[in-house]
Amino acid sequence: MNDVIDSRLRNIKIPRVYQHVLFWIAVYFIIAGLYSIQTNFWVSLRNNLFFMPVQIAYYYAIAYWVIPRYLFVKQYLKFAVWLLVLVIVSLFTTRAVGLLFVNPYLIRVMPITDIDYIKYNQQPFLIKLFDTQSLVNALKGVNLIIGFVLAIKLFKMWYERKQAALEAELSALKAQVHPHFLFNTLNNLYALSLNQSPKSPHLILGLSDILRYMLYECNANEVLLEKEIFMMQQYVKLEKLRYEDRIDINFTITGDLKNKLIAPLLILPFIENAFKHGTSEKTGQVWINIDVSITGNHFKLKVANNNPERQPDEDQLAGRGHIGLKNVMKRLDLLYPATSKLKIMNEDETFLIVLDMDLNMVKQLSKQKQIHENARIDS
C-alpha cells in the first residue's frame, strides 16, 4: 500500500507556474520573518508586500533575460552593462518604495522616539533618496535574497545543461553500438552466404530478433537485466552457427536475474570483442567463457577468450580500434561512475574482462506487466 502511495506521489507534477508562485510565497514569509525582529511580524508582512514586486522583477530580469541573452553567449561587456543598469534601477526603486510606503507607515504605527529618525524622514524626498548610507543598506537588502535565489537558478541551469550534454553523449555512444554490431553480423552473414550455407536463414532470423530489441526497447535508459542477458545469449547462438564445432563456448548464469535493471547493450561489446579477437584470428580450436553472477543487486561479468595475438591493454584501447570496448568504457564512466569497476587482463594466452557493478532494482511491477515481460522473454 505504501509503495502504491509513494508511486502516485512521485507521479504528481506541479505546473511550473505554480512552483514559482509557491517559491515566492515562501520567500515572502521568510523575509518577513527576518525583518520582524526590528518591528513585529504583521508590520513586516505588510511592508514586505511592497518590496517583493521589485525583487521579483529584478530576479526575472537577470535570470531570464540578462544571463541567457548575454552571459551564455559570451557577450560579457553587454552582460556587465545591463547587470549594472538593473542593479541601479532596483536599488533606487527599492529606496523609493521604502520612503513612500514603508517609513511613513512605521512612524505612524510604531512607537518611534528617535528624534533624529523623525527629522530625517521630514527632509525632501530627493535628499533622502540619494543618501549614501541608506543606499548601501538598500543594496544589501535587495541583493541578499536575490543573490541566493540566483545561485540556485544558476546551479539548476548548469546541472540541466550538464545532463543534456550527458544525454547527448550517451545517445551518440549508444547509436554507435548499433551500426558496429550490424556491420560485424552482416560480415558473418556474407561469409555464410558465400558458401551457400543452409544456416543463413537462421542467422537472418536471429539477427532480426536482436535488431528488433535494439530498435524498439533500447531507447530507454535502463532495461530488464534478464532481457539483456537473453539477447546476449541469442547473439552467442548466432556466432556459434558461424564457427560450428571449432569453437567451445561456455555461458553460465548464477543468481537471480529478475527485477534488476541495466543500461541497454552494455554487455554486448565485451562478448563481441571475445568473438572478434578470440576466434576470427585463429584457425584451430578456440574457446570463450562467459560467466554472469548476481548477488543481490551486485552484477559481475567475466568474459575470457584465448589470446592468439597479444591484444592492447586498457590504456591502449583508448588509442586504437576496439570501438565497442572504447564506447562501453565511456558509458560506464558516465552511467555508473561510482558503482562500477572494469578490469582488463591481457595475458599471454588469455584475454579476460571482469566487470563489477551495482544495478538498480525494479521497485514495483504490476503482475500483468511482469507476466507480459516474462512471456516475451520465454517466447
Beta strands, then each sheet from edge to edge (+ up, - down):
strand 1: 223-224
strand 2: 247-254
strand 3: 260-262
strand 4: 286-295
strand 5: 298-306
strand 6: 340-346
strand 7: 350-358
strand 8: 360-361
sheet 1: 1+ 3- 8+
sheet 2: 2+ 4+ 5- 7+ 6-
end
